[in-house]
Amino acid sequence: MSEDNNNNIVENKEKYTERICCIGAGYVGGTTMAVIAKNCPDIFVAVVDINQERINAWNSEFLPIFEPDLLETIKTAKKKNNNIIFSTDIDKYLRESTIIFISVSTPTKTYGRGAGKSFDMTSWEAVSRKIAATVETDMIIVEKSTVPVRTAEKVLTILNANKIKEDITYTIISNPEFLAEGSAINDLENPERVLIGGNNTEKGNDAVQRVSDIYRNWIPEDRILTTNLWTSELSKLASNAFLASRISSINAISAICEECGADVEEVSHVLGKDKRIGNRYLKASVGFGGSCLKKDVMALTYIAESYQLYQVASYFEMIVTINEFQKERFATRILETMYGTVKRKNICIYGFAFKKDTGDTRETCAIEIIQFLLNEEANVHVYDPKVSTKEILEYFPTVTIHKDPYEAANGAHAIVLITEWDEFKNYNYESIFQNMPKPAFIFDGRNILDEDALSEIGFHVHCVGKKSRNEQTHIVL
């Protein structure tokens, strides 16, 4: 069955007030366009991508990403409005669009100048050239991906240098996403804010209003914020940097707690009662992961360096340094607690995704922890309820993957919890304990387990930001 037949869309061009073409059928493009299509019956949405396998997945029951309620949202949009399609026919939907959203990846560069910090904008330049070579009318182009500040002017330069008609005018709008994996659909349906940035010109203001009108279909006016282009582009990076800084701040406090006997959970509670601070993102853990936080903080570091703001750059870079320190400290604590060696010991890893309610493994803390244990010649066994065996083995071909959490822990000298999946809190740990060599260790990298109950069973429990009741270790990295 072809992709378009699979969608079963009957296109009536006169029916729609806007025709969106979203380039990039990844996480942001797929989720955002699904919610727009569901809430906007008078807008036609085409999500296009060069990856045929990915498009086939979007057109099936087995989506290329796991996100709660996403499949149901797409089904609702198709059944109720019949206005969303996933396709590889990029030229067709570019030419027929009235607004283009760009949602292609902007990974961290791994080569050349800015490697490890700067965004790799290769895909963005390619898409810009594709638009210029295809679009034949004036066009609003919306930055949906996270991009460096002043990307819009570079994109406009490429578009104007390559447009197929001299009288075509392009208007660039910034509309960054503020999604959290695992709650993306709710974040889109009930956002705290929608940010739309544009130039203060007649065409710029008109474009801002047209993009705003899309969101007005379901979002209250007071949550739609409009700014200039550069404010919008920078605000996305600043938002993730602030979130990451809170995580690294509480993790830095957790290291002190482990040494002095304070309880980081109690410290977080005290801090959260201060209205100036608030209680969100104050959960100590093994560290943050995912595709955004580290990438965006390092990009902000690079931007500051490019403006010769070296003290500012150092401040932001330290956020990532603390995150790497936290992962190394957690892994070292496992080794030191288990008498300085894990060689030939069975270590059960609970969780490989970077957070619960997603199958995303990008920048997951599991990578560093497992690599550390393998370097120490441990036998590593992994269980995750959503990440596929194939994906884990692509990272670590020698680990053992389990489909059953009890089987994974059978015979394990230690359980290392890395992802905060809710199901981990509900296991029969008495049964698990009976099948482990003694002493049986649990290292809770997310502080979600009942330490008192586990200790009562007989486990030696080690939580982030708390002294152990059984072993006293002084971790020096």
Sine and cosine of phi, psi and omega as CSV:
sin_phi,cos_phi,sin_psi,cos_psi,sin_omega,cos_omega
0.00,0.00,0.75,-0.66,0.01,-1.00
-0.95,0.32,0.33,-0.94,-0.04,-1.00
-0.89,0.45,-0.64,0.77,-0.05,-1.00
-0.96,0.29,-0.61,0.80,0.08,-1.00
-0.90,0.43,-0.60,0.80,0.01,-1.00
-0.88,0.47,-0.58,0.82,0.03,-1.00
-0.96,0.27,-0.49,0.87,0.05,-1.00
0.83,0.56,0.66,0.75,0.00,-1.00
-1.00,0.02,0.75,-0.66,0.14,-0.99
-0.97,-0.25,0.96,-0.29,-0.11,-0.99
-1.00,0.06,0.84,-0.54,0.09,-1.00
-0.87,-0.49,0.99,-0.14,-0.16,-0.99
-0.88,0.48,-0.51,0.86,-0.01,-1.00
-0.95,0.30,-0.30,0.95,-0.07,-1.00
-0.96,0.29,-0.45,0.89,-0.22,-0.98
-0.97,-0.22,0.68,-0.73,0.07,-1.00
-0.98,0.18,-0.48,0.88,0.09,-1.00
-0.65,-0.76,0.49,-0.87,0.09,-1.00
-0.81,-0.58,0.95,-0.32,-0.04,-1.00
-1.00,-0.05,0.72,-0.70,0.23,-0.97
-0.90,-0.43,0.88,-0.47,0.03,-1.00
-0.97,-0.23,0.90,-0.45,0.03,-1.00
-1.00,0.01,0.90,-0.44,-0.02,-1.00
0.90,-0.44,0.97,-0.26,-0.03,-1.00
-0.99,-0.17,0.73,0.68,0.05,-1.00
-1.00,-0.08,-0.40,-0.92,-0.08,-1.00
-0.88,0.47,-0.79,0.61,-0.07,-1.00
-0.93,0.36,-0.74,0.67,-0.02,-1.00
-0.88,0.47,-0.72,0.70,-0.04,-1.00
-0.91,0.42,-0.73,0.68,-0.04,-1.00
-0.93,0.36,-0.71,0.70,-0.04,-1.00
-0.89,0.46,-0.73,0.69,-0.05,-1.00
-0.93,0.36,-0.54,0.84,0.05,-1.00
-0.88,0.47,-0.69,0.73,-0.01,-1.00
-0.94,0.33,-0.63,0.78,0.07,-1.00
-0.88,0.48,-0.73,0.68,-0.01,-1.00
-0.88,0.48,-0.63,0.78,-0.01,-1.00
-0.90,0.43,-0.64,0.76,-0.13,-0.99
-1.00,-0.08,-0.12,0.99,-0.10,-1.00
-0.78,-0.62,0.99,0.12,-0.05,-1.00
-0.91,0.42,-0.35,0.94,-0.02,-1.00
-0.99,-0.11,0.23,0.97,0.05,-1.00
-0.86,-0.51,0.78,-0.62,0.08,-1.00
-1.00,-0.04,0.69,-0.72,-0.08,-1.00
-0.82,-0.57,0.83,-0.55,0.12,-0.99
-0.88,-0.48,0.84,-0.54,0.06,-1.00
-0.97,-0.23,0.89,-0.46,-0.12,-0.99
-0.87,-0.49,0.46,-0.89,-0.04,-1.00
-0.33,-0.94,0.46,-0.89,0.03,-1.00
-0.99,0.16,-0.22,0.98,-0.07,-1.00
-1.00,0.05,0.97,-0.23,-0.05,-1.00
-0.89,0.45,-0.62,0.78,-0.01,-1.00
-0.89,0.46,-0.65,0.76,0.01,-1.00
-0.92,0.39,-0.68,0.73,0.02,-1.00
-0.89,0.46,-0.66,0.75,0.04,-1.00
-0.86,0.50,-0.63,0.78,0.02,-1.00
-0.91,0.41,-0.66,0.75,0.03,-1.00
-0.90,0.45,-0.47,0.88,0.00,-1.00
-1.00,0.02,0.21,0.98,-0.04,-1.00
-0.85,-0.53,-0.08,-1.00,0.10,-0.99
-0.99,0.14,-0.14,0.99,-0.08,-1.00
-0.91,-0.42,0.99,0.11,-0.09,-1.00
-0.90,0.44,0.41,-0.91,-0.04,-1.00
-0.96,0.29,-0.18,0.98,0.06,-1.00
-0.74,-0.67,0.44,-0.90,0.11,-0.99
-0.98,-0.18,0.83,-0.56,0.06,-1.00
-0.47,-0.88,0.83,-0.55,-0.01,-1.00
-0.79,0.61,0.74,-0.67,0.10,-1.00
0.96,0.27,0.03,1.00,-0.03,-1.00
-0.93,0.36,-0.74,0.67,-0.01,-1.00
-0.87,0.50,-0.67,0.75,0.01,-1.00
-0.90,0.44,-0.59,0.81,0.02,-1.00
-0.91,0.42,-0.69,0.73,0.02,-1.00
-0.90,0.43,-0.69,0.72,0.01,-1.00
-0.89,0.47,-0.65,0.76,0.01,-1.00
-0.90,0.44,-0.69,0.72,0.01,-1.00
-0.88,0.48,-0.67,0.74,-0.01,-1.00
-0.94,0.35,-0.67,0.74,-0.05,-1.00
-0.95,0.30,-0.68,0.73,-0.09,-1.00
-0.99,0.15,-0.67,0.75,-0.14,-0.99
-0.89,-0.45,-0.35,0.94,-0.01,-1.00
0.78,0.63,0.74,0.67,-0.17,-0.98
-0.74,-0.67,0.34,0.94,0.04,-1.00
-0.73,-0.68,0.66,-0.75,0.00,-1.00
-0.66,-0.76,0.55,-0.83,0.09,-1.00
-0.90,-0.44,0.81,-0.59,-0.19,-0.98
-0.48,-0.88,0.37,-0.93,0.16,-0.99
-0.99,-0.17,0.01,1.00,-0.01,-1.00
-0.99,0.12,0.97,0.26,-0.11,-0.99
-0.91,0.42,-0.71,0.71,-0.05,-1.00
-0.85,0.52,-0.71,0.70,-0.05,-1.00
-0.85,0.53,-0.76,0.65,-0.11,-0.99
-0.99,0.17,-0.41,0.91,0.17,-0.99
-0.91,0.42,-0.73,0.68,-0.04,-1.00
-0.91,0.42,-0.53,0.85,-0.07,-1.00
-1.00,0.01,-0.10,0.99,-0.11,-0.99
-0.99,0.16,0.36,-0.93,0.18,-0.98
-0.94,-0.35,-0.36,0.93,0.08,-1.00
-0.65,-0.76,0.72,-0.69,0.04,-1.00
-0.92,-0.38,0.81,-0.58,0.15,-0.99
-0.98,-0.17,0.74,-0.67,0.08,-1.00
-0.96,-0.27,0.87,-0.49,-0.07,-1.00
-0.71,-0.70,0.74,0.68,0.02,-1.00
-1.00,-0.05,0.28,-0.96,-0.11,-0.99
-0.95,0.31,0.54,-0.84,0.11,-0.99
-0.77,-0.64,0.95,0.31,-0.05,-1.00
-0.95,0.32,0.19,-0.98,0.09,-1.00
-0.95,0.31,0.67,-0.74,0.03,-1.00
-0.88,0.47,0.63,-0.78,0.04,-1.00
-0.91,-0.41,0.17,0.99,-0.09,-1.00
-0.54,-0.84,0.38,-0.92,0.18,-0.98
0.89,0.46,-0.38,-0.92,-0.03,-1.00
-0.91,0.42,0.73,-0.68,-0.01,-1.00
0.99,0.15,0.14,0.99,0.00,-1.00
-0.84,0.54,0.74,-0.68,-0.01,-1.00
1.00,0.06,-0.11,0.99,-0.03,-1.00
-0.73,-0.68,-0.84,0.55,-0.13,-0.99
-0.94,0.33,0.47,-0.88,0.15,-0.99
-0.93,0.36,0.60,-0.80,0.17,-0.99
-1.00,0.00,0.94,-0.34,-0.12,-0.99
-0.99,-0.16,0.35,0.94,-0.04,-1.00
-0.85,0.53,-0.73,0.68,-0.02,-1.00
-0.91,0.42,-0.60,0.80,0.01,-1.00
-0.90,0.44,-0.68,0.73,0.03,-1.00
-0.90,0.43,-0.66,0.75,0.01,-1.00
-0.88,0.48,-0.67,0.74,0.01,-1.00
-0.92,0.40,-0.64,0.77,0.02,-1.00
-0.87,0.50,-0.69,0.72,0.01,-1.00
-0.92,0.39,-0.59,0.80,0.03,-1.00
-0.90,0.44,-0.68,0.73,0.02,-1.00
-0.88,0.47,-0.72,0.69,-0.02,-1.00
-0.88,0.48,-0.58,0.82,-0.05,-1.00
-0.99,0.15,-0.16,0.99,-0.14,-0.99
-0.88,-0.48,-0.69,0.73,-0.11,-0.99
-0.96,0.28,0.70,-0.71,-0.10,-1.00
-0.91,-0.42,0.04,1.00,-0.01,-1.00
-0.73,-0.69,0.20,-0.98,0.09,-1.00
-0.81,0.59,0.58,-0.81,-0.14,-0.99
-0.56,-0.83,0.65,-0.76,0.20,-0.98
-1.00,-0.04,0.80,-0.60,-0.02,-1.00
-0.87,-0.50,0.83,-0.55,-0.12,-0.99
-0.95,-0.30,0.84,-0.54,0.13,-0.99
-0.97,0.22,0.93,-0.37,0.07,-1.00
-0.97,-0.23,-0.53,0.85,0.07,-1.00
-0.92,0.40,0.34,-0.94,0.15,-0.99
-0.98,0.21,0.81,-0.59,-0.11,-0.99
-0.73,-0.69,0.31,-0.95,0.09,-1.00
-0.91,0.40,0.38,-0.93,0.06,-1.00
-0.89,0.46,0.67,-0.75,0.00,-1.00
0.96,0.27,0.37,0.93,0.13,-0.99
-0.88,0.48,-0.61,0.79,-0.08,-1.00
-0.82,0.57,-0.66,0.75,-0.04,-1.00
-0.94,0.34,-0.53,0.85,0.05,-1.00
-0.94,0.35,-0.67,0.74,0.03,-1.00
-0.88,0.47,-0.68,0.73,-0.01,-1.00
-0.89,0.45,-0.61,0.79,0.05,-1.00
-0.88,0.47,-0.70,0.72,0.01,-1.00
-0.91,0.42,-0.70,0.71,-0.01,-1.00
-0.88,0.48,-0.74,0.67,-0.05,-1.00
-0.93,0.37,-0.48,0.88,0.00,-1.00
-0.98,0.22,-0.28,0.96,-0.12,-0.99
-0.81,-0.58,0.12,0.99,-0.08,-1.00
-0.92,0.38,0.52,-0.85,-0.11,-0.99
-1.00,0.07,-0.21,0.98,0.09,-1.00
-0.72,-0.70,0.72,-0.70,-0.08,-1.00
-0.90,0.43,-0.49,0.87,-0.09,-1.00
-1.00,0.02,0.11,0.99,0.03,-1.00
-0.96,0.28,0.70,-0.71,0.07,-1.00
-0.89,-0.45,0.77,-0.64,0.05,-1.00
-0.96,-0.29,0.67,-0.74,0.06,-1.00
-0.85,-0.53,0.86,-0.50,-0.07,-1.00
-1.00,-0.10,0.73,-0.68,0.04,-1.00
-0.83,-0.56,0.64,-0.77,0.11,-0.99
-0.98,-0.20,0.80,-0.60,0.00,-1.00
-0.60,-0.80,0.94,0.34,-0.11,-0.99
-0.92,0.40,0.45,-0.89,0.04,-1.00
-1.00,0.01,0.52,-0.86,0.08,-1.00
-0.78,-0.62,0.87,0.49,-0.09,-1.00
-0.98,-0.20,0.54,-0.84,0.16,-0.99
-0.92,-0.39,0.81,-0.58,0.00,-1.00
-0.88,0.48,0.67,-0.74,-0.07,-1.00
0.99,-0.16,-0.34,0.94,0.04,-1.00
-0.67,-0.74,0.40,0.92,-0.13,-0.99
-0.88,0.47,-0.66,0.75,-0.03,-1.00
-0.90,0.43,-0.70,0.71,0.06,-1.00
-0.90,0.43,-0.62,0.78,0.03,-1.00
-0.88,0.47,-0.56,0.83,0.01,-1.00
-0.98,0.17,-0.60,0.80,-0.01,-1.00
-0.96,0.27,-0.57,0.82,-0.07,-1.00
-0.74,-0.67,0.90,0.44,-0.09,-1.00
-0.96,0.28,0.50,-0.87,0.12,-0.99
-0.95,0.31,-0.53,0.85,0.10,-0.99
-0.33,-0.95,0.46,-0.89,0.18,-0.98
-0.88,-0.47,0.81,-0.58,-0.09,-1.00
-0.96,-0.29,0.79,-0.61,-0.01,-1.00
-0.73,-0.69,0.88,-0.47,-0.03,-1.00
-0.90,-0.44,0.65,-0.76,0.02,-1.00
-0.43,-0.90,0.14,-0.99,0.03,-1.00
-0.98,0.22,0.53,-0.85,0.00,-1.00
-1.00,0.09,0.91,0.40,0.07,-1.00
-0.78,-0.62,0.15,-0.99,0.00,-1.00
-0.86,0.51,-0.76,0.65,0.02,-1.00
-0.92,0.38,-0.60,0.80,0.02,-1.00
-0.90,0.43,-0.71,0.71,0.01,-1.00
-0.92,0.40,-0.61,0.79,0.05,-1.00
-0.90,0.43,-0.66,0.75,0.00,-1.00
-0.91,0.42,-0.65,0.76,0.04,-1.00
-0.86,0.50,-0.67,0.74,0.00,-1.00
-0.92,0.40,-0.63,0.78,-0.01,-1.00
-0.93,0.38,-0.63,0.78,0.07,-1.00
-0.94,0.35,-0.64,0.77,0.05,-1.00
-0.87,0.49,-0.62,0.79,-0.01,-1.00
-0.87,0.49,-0.52,0.86,0.06,-1.00
-0.86,0.51,-0.77,0.64,-0.08,-1.00
-0.96,0.27,-0.42,0.91,0.01,-1.00
-0.90,0.44,-0.24,0.97,0.04,-1.00
-0.88,0.47,-0.41,0.91,-0.02,-1.00
-0.55,-0.84,-0.03,1.00,-0.06,-1.00
-0.91,-0.42,0.74,-0.67,0.02,-1.00
-0.86,0.51,0.54,-0.84,-0.07,-1.00
-0.85,0.53,-0.60,0.80,-0.09,-1.00
-0.95,0.31,-0.14,0.99,0.05,-1.00
-0.99,-0.14,-0.06,1.00,0.01,-1.00
-0.99,-0.14,0.94,-0.33,-0.06,-1.00
-0.97,-0.23,0.73,-0.69,0.03,-1.00
-0.88,-0.48,0.68,-0.73,-0.03,-1.00
-0.61,-0.79,-0.04,-1.00,0.16,-0.99
-0.98,0.21,0.19,-0.98,-0.10,-0.99
-0.85,0.52,-0.72,0.69,-0.15,-0.99
-0.95,0.32,-0.56,0.83,0.08,-1.00
-0.88,0.48,-0.70,0.72,-0.03,-1.00
-0.91,0.42,-0.72,0.70,0.00,-1.00
-0.88,0.47,-0.68,0.73,-0.03,-1.00
-0.95,0.30,-0.55,0.83,-0.08,-1.00
-0.88,0.48,-0.57,0.82,0.03,-1.00
-0.89,0.45,-0.73,0.68,0.01,-1.00
-0.90,0.43,-0.67,0.74,-0.01,-1.00
-0.90,0.45,-0.63,0.78,0.00,-1.00
-0.87,0.49,-0.76,0.65,-0.01,-1.00
-0.93,0.37,-0.54,0.84,0.04,-1.00
-0.91,0.41,-0.64,0.77,0.02,-1.00
-0.92,0.40,-0.67,0.74,0.03,-1.00
-0.89,0.46,-0.72,0.69,0.00,-1.00
-0.89,0.45,-0.60,0.80,-0.03,-1.00
-0.92,0.40,-0.56,0.83,0.05,-1.00
-0.92,0.40,-0.68,0.74,0.01,-1.00
-0.89,0.45,-0.73,0.68,-0.01,-1.00
-0.91,0.41,-0.54,0.84,0.02,-1.00
-0.91,0.42,-0.74,0.67,-0.02,-1.00
-0.94,0.33,-0.50,0.86,0.06,-1.00
-0.94,0.35,-0.57,0.82,0.08,-1.00
-0.90,0.43,-0.65,0.76,0.06,-1.00
-0.89,0.45,-0.60,0.80,-0.03,-1.00
-0.89,0.46,-0.57,0.82,0.02,-1.00
-0.90,0.43,-0.65,0.76,0.05,-1.00
-0.91,0.42,-0.65,0.76,0.01,-1.00
-0.85,0.52,-0.68,0.74,-0.02,-1.00
-0.89,0.46,-0.47,0.88,-0.03,-1.00
-1.00,0.04,-0.59,0.81,-0.16,-0.99
-0.98,-0.20,-0.19,0.98,0.03,-1.00
0.99,-0.15,-0.01,1.00,0.11,-0.99
-0.95,0.31,0.33,-0.95,-0.01,-1.00
-0.94,-0.34,0.90,-0.44,-0.09,-1.00
-0.90,0.43,-0.47,0.88,0.05,-1.00
-0.91,0.41,-0.64,0.77,0.03,-1.00
-0.94,0.33,-0.63,0.77,0.05,-1.00
-0.88,0.48,-0.70,0.72,0.02,-1.00
-0.87,0.50,-0.65,0.76,0.01,-1.00
-0.89,0.45,-0.68,0.73,0.02,-1.00
-0.89,0.45,-0.72,0.69,0.00,-1.00
-0.88,0.48,-0.67,0.74,-0.06,-1.00
-0.91,0.42,-0.38,0.93,0.03,-1.00
-0.97,0.25,-0.26,0.97,0.06,-1.00
-0.99,0.14,0.91,-0.42,-0.07,-1.00
-0.89,0.46,-0.42,0.91,0.04,-1.00
-0.93,0.36,-0.42,0.91,-0.05,-1.00
-0.98,-0.19,-0.73,0.68,-0.06,-1.00
0.98,0.18,0.20,-0.98,-0.13,-0.99
-0.94,-0.33,0.11,0.99,-0.03,-1.00
-1.00,0.02,0.53,-0.85,0.01,-1.00
0.86,0.51,0.61,0.79,0.08,-1.00
-0.87,-0.50,0.51,0.86,0.01,-1.00
-0.99,-0.15,0.93,-0.36,0.03,-1.00
-0.91,0.41,0.54,-0.84,-0.08,-1.00
-0.31,-0.95,-0.06,-1.00,0.06,-1.00
-0.93,0.38,-0.30,0.95,0.03,-1.00
0.63,-0.78,0.17,-0.99,0.05,-1.00
-0.99,-0.12,0.45,-0.89,0.04,-1.00
-0.68,-0.73,-0.44,-0.90,0.01,-1.00
1.00,-0.04,0.14,-0.99,-0.13,-0.99
-0.99,0.12,-0.17,0.99,-0.22,-0.98
-0.95,-0.32,-0.80,0.60,-0.23,-0.97
-0.86,0.51,-0.84,0.55,-0.02,-1.00
-0.88,0.47,-0.70,0.71,-0.03,-1.00
-0.85,0.52,-0.72,0.69,-0.06,-1.00
-0.95,0.30,-0.59,0.81,0.05,-1.00
-0.91,0.42,-0.69,0.73,0.00,-1.00
-0.93,0.38,-0.55,0.83,0.07,-1.00
-0.91,0.42,-0.65,0.76,0.04,-1.00
-0.91,0.41,-0.60,0.80,0.09,-1.00
-0.86,0.51,-0.72,0.69,-0.03,-1.00
-0.91,0.41,-0.64,0.77,0.03,-1.00
-0.89,0.46,-0.70,0.71,0.03,-1.00
-0.87,0.49,-0.66,0.75,0.03,-1.00
-0.89,0.45,-0.62,0.78,-0.03,-1.00
-0.91,0.41,-0.42,0.91,0.09,-1.00
-1.00,-0.09,0.18,0.98,-0.01,-1.00
0.87,0.49,0.52,0.85,0.07,-1.00
-0.99,-0.12,0.94,0.33,-0.21,-0.98
-0.94,0.35,-0.56,0.83,0.04,-1.00
-0.92,0.39,-0.63,0.77,0.06,-1.00
-0.89,0.45,-0.69,0.72,0.01,-1.00
-0.87,0.49,-0.67,0.74,-0.01,-1.00
-0.89,0.45,-0.62,0.78,0.01,-1.00
-0.87,0.48,-0.76,0.65,-0.03,-1.00
-0.92,0.38,-0.61,0.79,-0.01,-1.00
-0.90,0.44,-0.51,0.86,0.00,-1.00
-0.91,0.41,-0.45,0.89,0.06,-1.00
-0.86,0.52,-0.71,0.71,0.00,-1.00
-0.95,0.30,-0.60,0.80,0.03,-1.00
-0.86,0.51,-0.70,0.71,0.03,-1.00
-0.90,0.45,-0.61,0.79,0.01,-1.00
-0.90,0.43,-0.67,0.74,0.04,-1.00
-0.92,0.39,-0.64,0.77,0.07,-1.00
-0.86,0.52,-0.67,0.75,-0.05,-1.00
-0.89,0.45,-0.68,0.73,0.02,-1.00
-0.91,0.42,-0.68,0.73,0.00,-1.00
-0.91,0.41,-0.63,0.77,0.01,-1.00
-0.90,0.43,-0.67,0.74,0.01,-1.00
-0.88,0.47,-0.72,0.70,0.00,-1.00
-0.90,0.43,-0.67,0.74,0.01,-1.00
-0.91,0.42,-0.56,0.83,0.04,-1.00
-0.89,0.45,-0.61,0.79,0.07,-1.00
-0.86,0.51,-0.76,0.66,-0.04,-1.00
-0.89,0.45,-0.77,0.64,-0.06,-1.00
-0.91,0.42,-0.61,0.79,0.00,-1.00
-0.92,0.40,-0.58,0.81,-0.04,-1.00
-1.00,0.00,0.65,0.76,0.18,-0.98
0.92,0.39,0.48,0.88,0.12,-0.99
0.99,0.16,0.06,1.00,0.03,-1.00
-0.48,-0.88,0.66,-0.75,0.16,-0.99
-0.85,-0.53,0.24,0.97,-0.03,-1.00
-0.86,0.50,0.80,-0.59,-0.01,-1.00
0.90,0.44,0.17,0.99,0.09,-1.00
-1.00,0.04,0.58,-0.82,0.02,-1.00
-1.00,0.09,0.86,-0.52,0.01,-1.00
-0.90,-0.44,0.85,-0.53,-0.01,-1.00
-1.00,-0.08,0.84,-0.54,0.03,-1.00
-0.98,-0.19,0.88,-0.48,0.10,-0.99
-0.99,-0.14,0.96,-0.27,0.06,-1.00
0.97,-0.23,0.77,-0.63,0.06,-1.00
-0.83,-0.55,-0.45,0.89,0.06,-1.00
-0.89,0.46,0.42,-0.91,-0.08,-1.00
-0.96,0.29,-0.32,0.95,0.11,-0.99
-0.37,-0.93,0.18,-0.98,-0.01,-1.00
-0.95,0.31,0.30,-0.95,0.07,-1.00
0.89,0.45,0.46,0.89,0.12,-0.99
-0.48,-0.88,0.43,-0.91,0.11,-0.99
-0.98,-0.18,0.17,0.98,-0.07,-1.00
-0.96,0.27,0.77,-0.64,-0.01,-1.00
-0.92,-0.39,0.11,0.99,-0.03,-1.00
-0.90,0.43,0.80,-0.60,0.01,-1.00
0.85,0.53,0.41,0.91,0.03,-1.00
-0.90,0.44,0.61,-0.80,0.03,-1.00
-0.89,0.45,-0.36,0.93,0.01,-1.00
-0.85,0.53,-0.50,0.86,-0.05,-1.00
-0.88,0.48,-0.80,0.60,-0.03,-1.00
-0.92,0.39,-0.62,0.78,-0.04,-1.00
-0.91,0.40,-0.74,0.67,-0.02,-1.00
-0.91,0.42,-0.66,0.75,0.01,-1.00
-0.88,0.47,-0.64,0.77,0.05,-1.00
-0.87,0.50,-0.73,0.69,-0.04,-1.00
-0.92,0.39,-0.62,0.78,0.05,-1.00
-0.91,0.41,-0.63,0.77,0.05,-1.00
-0.88,0.47,-0.48,0.88,0.05,-1.00
-1.00,0.03,0.14,0.99,0.09,-1.00
0.91,0.42,0.58,0.81,0.13,-0.99
-0.98,0.18,0.39,-0.92,0.16,-0.99
-1.00,-0.05,0.94,-0.35,-0.15,-0.99
-0.98,-0.18,0.78,-0.62,0.05,-1.00
-0.87,-0.49,0.73,-0.68,-0.14,-0.99
-0.83,-0.55,0.70,-0.72,0.17,-0.99
-0.75,-0.66,0.77,-0.63,0.14,-0.99
-0.61,-0.79,0.73,-0.69,-0.09,-1.00
-0.95,0.33,-0.26,0.97,-0.07,-1.00
-0.82,-0.58,-0.50,0.87,-0.04,-1.00
-0.97,0.24,0.72,-0.69,-0.09,-1.00
-0.96,0.27,0.45,-0.89,0.09,-1.00
-0.84,0.55,-0.68,0.74,-0.01,-1.00
-0.85,0.53,-0.70,0.72,-0.06,-1.00
-0.93,0.37,-0.67,0.74,0.00,-1.00
-0.90,0.44,-0.67,0.74,-0.01,-1.00
-0.93,0.37,-0.39,0.92,0.10,-1.00
-0.91,0.40,-0.54,0.84,0.09,-1.00
-0.98,0.20,-0.74,0.67,-0.14,-0.99
-0.70,-0.72,1.00,0.00,-0.07,-1.00
-0.90,0.44,-0.32,0.95,-0.13,-0.99
-0.99,-0.14,-0.09,1.00,-0.02,-1.00
-0.99,0.16,0.31,-0.95,0.03,-1.00
-0.98,-0.19,0.80,-0.60,-0.03,-1.00
-0.98,-0.20,0.65,-0.76,-0.01,-1.00
-0.83,-0.55,0.56,-0.83,0.08,-1.00
-1.00,-0.08,-0.18,0.98,-0.04,-1.00
-0.82,-0.57,0.81,-0.58,-0.07,-1.00
-0.91,0.42,-0.52,0.86,0.00,-1.00
-0.95,0.31,-0.60,0.80,0.06,-1.00
-0.91,0.41,-0.64,0.77,0.00,-1.00
-0.88,0.47,-0.59,0.81,-0.06,-1.00
-1.00,0.04,-0.18,0.98,-0.04,-1.00
-0.90,0.44,0.88,-0.47,0.01,-1.00
0.99,0.14,0.11,0.99,-0.02,-1.00
-0.98,0.21,0.66,-0.75,0.10,-1.00
-0.98,0.22,-0.43,0.90,-0.01,-1.00
-0.46,-0.89,0.54,-0.84,0.17,-0.99
-0.95,-0.31,0.78,-0.62,0.02,-1.00
-0.90,-0.45,0.93,-0.37,-0.03,-1.00
-1.00,-0.05,0.87,-0.50,-0.08,-1.00
-0.92,-0.39,-0.56,0.83,-0.01,-1.00
-0.93,-0.36,0.63,-0.78,-0.13,-0.99
-1.00,0.04,0.66,0.75,0.05,-1.00
-0.84,0.54,0.72,-0.69,-0.04,-1.00
-0.87,0.50,-0.55,0.83,-0.06,-1.00
-0.89,0.46,-0.42,0.91,-0.01,-1.00
-0.90,0.44,-0.41,0.91,-0.02,-1.00
-0.98,0.22,-0.25,0.97,-0.17,-0.99
-0.94,-0.35,0.17,0.99,-0.02,-1.00
-0.96,0.29,0.36,-0.93,0.09,-1.00
-1.00,0.09,1.00,0.05,-0.09,-1.00
-0.96,0.29,-0.34,0.94,0.11,-0.99
-0.90,0.44,-0.68,0.73,0.03,-1.00
-0.91,0.40,-0.67,0.74,0.01,-1.00
-0.88,0.47,-0.68,0.73,-0.02,-1.00
-0.86,0.51,-0.63,0.78,-0.04,-1.00
-0.89,0.45,-0.41,0.91,-0.07,-1.00
-0.97,-0.25,0.32,0.95,0.02,-1.00
-0.89,-0.45,0.58,-0.81,0.14,-0.99
-0.87,0.49,0.43,-0.90,-0.05,-1.00
-0.94,-0.34,0.57,-0.82,-0.06,1.00
-0.93,0.36,0.58,-0.82,0.01,-1.00
-0.99,-0.13,0.83,-0.56,-0.09,-1.00
-0.97,-0.23,0.57,-0.82,0.22,-0.98
-0.78,-0.63,0.80,-0.60,0.09,-1.00
-0.93,-0.38,0.96,-0.29,-0.09,-1.00
-1.00,-0.07,0.99,-0.17,-0.05,-1.00
-0.98,0.20,-0.03,1.00,0.00,-1.00
-0.80,-0.60,-0.01,1.00,0.00,-1.00
0.79,0.61,0.75,0.66,0.01,-1.00
-0.93,-0.36,-0.22,0.98,-0.05,-1.00
-1.00,0.02,0.34,-0.94,0.01,-1.00
-0.99,0.11,0.99,-0.16,-0.08,-1.00
-0.88,0.48,-0.65,0.76,-0.02,-1.00
-0.89,0.45,-0.72,0.69,-0.03,-1.00
-0.90,0.43,-0.67,0.74,0.00,-1.00
-0.92,0.39,-0.64,0.77,0.04,-1.00
-0.90,0.43,-0.61,0.79,0.03,-1.00
-0.89,0.46,-0.61,0.79,0.04,-1.00
-0.90,0.43,-0.57,0.82,-0.01,-1.00
0.76,-0.65,-0.04,1.00,0.02,-1.00
-0.92,0.40,0.54,-0.84,0.25,-0.97
-1.00,-0.03,0.96,-0.29,-0.17,-0.99
-0.98,-0.21,0.72,-0.69,0.06,-1.00
-0.81,-0.59,0.90,-0.43,-0.01,-1.00
-0.95,-0.33,0.35,-0.94,0.05,-1.00
-0.95,0.31,0.76,-0.65,0.09,-1.00
0.98,0.21,0.34,0.94,0.03,-1.00
-0.64,-0.77,0.59,-0.81,0.12,-0.99
-0.95,0.31,0.61,-0.79,0.05,-1.00
-0.96,0.28,0.51,-0.86,0.05,-1.00
-0.99,0.15,-0.22,0.98,-0.12,-0.99
-0.92,-0.39,-0.75,0.66,-0.03,-1.00
-0.88,-0.47,0.66,-0.76,0.07,-1.00
-0.94,-0.33,0.93,-0.38,-0.03,-1.00
-0.85,-0.52,0.66,-0.75,0.10,-0.99
-0.95,-0.30,0.95,-0.33,-0.13,-0.99
-1.00,0.01,0.86,-0.51,0.06,-1.00
-0.87,-0.50,0.85,-0.53,-0.02,-1.00
-0.99,-0.17,0.00,0.00,0.00,0.00
